Amino acid sequence: MYPLPQHFHLEQEQLQSAGVNEWGSLARLQDGALRQLARQGASEQRLTRLRGQARLMEALALEAGDAALLLHAGIATATALAECSPERLQVQLTRLERALRPGALARIDRDTVRGWILRARKASSRSPN
């Protein structure tokens, strides 16, 4: 799970001190546990965001960067991803990648997005049609 980006250093310290060293452990944390960690100096908003990322990773077998990109695009759950149009989401993610990493080539293609959506539909028991 580690290292997290530098701006998450307080959250990383709090998670490590609480014995949360894997994405799966973070995905299973309840709201009360996140609030408790936030009282010790971490940002509850950032912890919640990291937990959302962990939940996407666990539910859909995504890499950390891919889950973070989906969160930035406003896709926070497998159910939300299952509702997406592959074409529209791919365009949205490409634009977001360009905004976040100017000059870098887009690494998310339509087949990748389709695969994520199919996994999300399977995970949320939604018809692929």
N, C-alpha and C positions, 0 to 999 in steps of 0.2 A: 504494500500500500504506500509506503513512503519512498522517497520524500515527496511531500506536497509542494505546490508552488510557494515561493518565499513569503508572499503576502498572507499565507495561511499558517505561519509559524506558531502563533499562539494556539491555534486549534490543534495543530499537530502535537504540540507539547501536552495539551490537556488530554487528547485522545491517548497518547502513549502512556501518560501517567495513570490513566484509567484502565490500561491494559487492552485498549482497542487498537490492535495492530494489523487487522485484516479488513478488507472491504466488506466481507460478509458479516463480520462483527458490527461494523458501523451500520450496515443496512438494517440490522435487527434492533438497534437502539430505539427506545421509546422517547416520546417528547420530554418526559420528566427527566430522563438521563441527560438529554441534550441541554435542558435548562440548568441542571446541576453543573454541568461542565462550563456553561456560559457564566455562571456565578463566580467561577474561579478564574475568569479573565478572557475566555474565548468568546467569540461572537456567535450568538445563537443563530443568527441568520446564515453565517458561513457554515456552521455545523449542520444546519438543516439542509443547506445546498449540497454539502459533501455527502450527507445521508441519502439525498435524492439521487446523486450520482452513483452511489454504491448500490442503491436499489435497482437502478436501470442496469447496471453492470451485472448484478446477480440475476435479474429476471430474464435478461436477453443475451447474456454471455458477451457483453461489449467490453472493449478496451476503455480505460479511464478517460482518455482524450476524446473518444467518440461519445461516451456518455456525457461528458462535460459540454461538448458541442451541441448535443441535443438539448441539454438544459438551457444553454444560451439561446437556443432557438425557441424556447418556450415549451418543449416537450419534456414533461416531468415524470410520466408514467408509461408503462407498456400499453395501457388502454388508450392514452392520448396518441401514441405512436401508431397504434393499430388503425386509428381513424384517419391518418394522413394519406394524401395522394402522393405516390412516389415521385412523380414529376415535379410537383409544387415543392415538396420537401427538399428534393435535391437542389433545385434552384435556390431556395432559401438558405440551405446549408452552404452552398458554394459562395453566395454573397456574404454570408457571415464569416466564412473562412477568410475571404479576401479582406474583409474589414478588420479581422483580428490579426491577420498575418499578411500585411501588404507585400506584394511582390512574390509571395510563395504560390506555387501551383496548388490548385484545388486537389485534394486527395480523396474526396468522397465522390464516387460515381453513382450513376443511377442503379446499377446492379447491386451495389452495396446497400443503398437505401431500400431497394425492394426486399433484399434479404432481411434487413432489420424489421421492416414492416410485416413481412410474413412471420418472422419469429414472434413479434409482438401480437399478431392476430392469433397465433397458436397459443401463446402464453395467456392471452385474455379470452380464449375460446371464442373468438370472433371469426365469422366466415371470411374466407379470402376473397369473396366476390364483392 
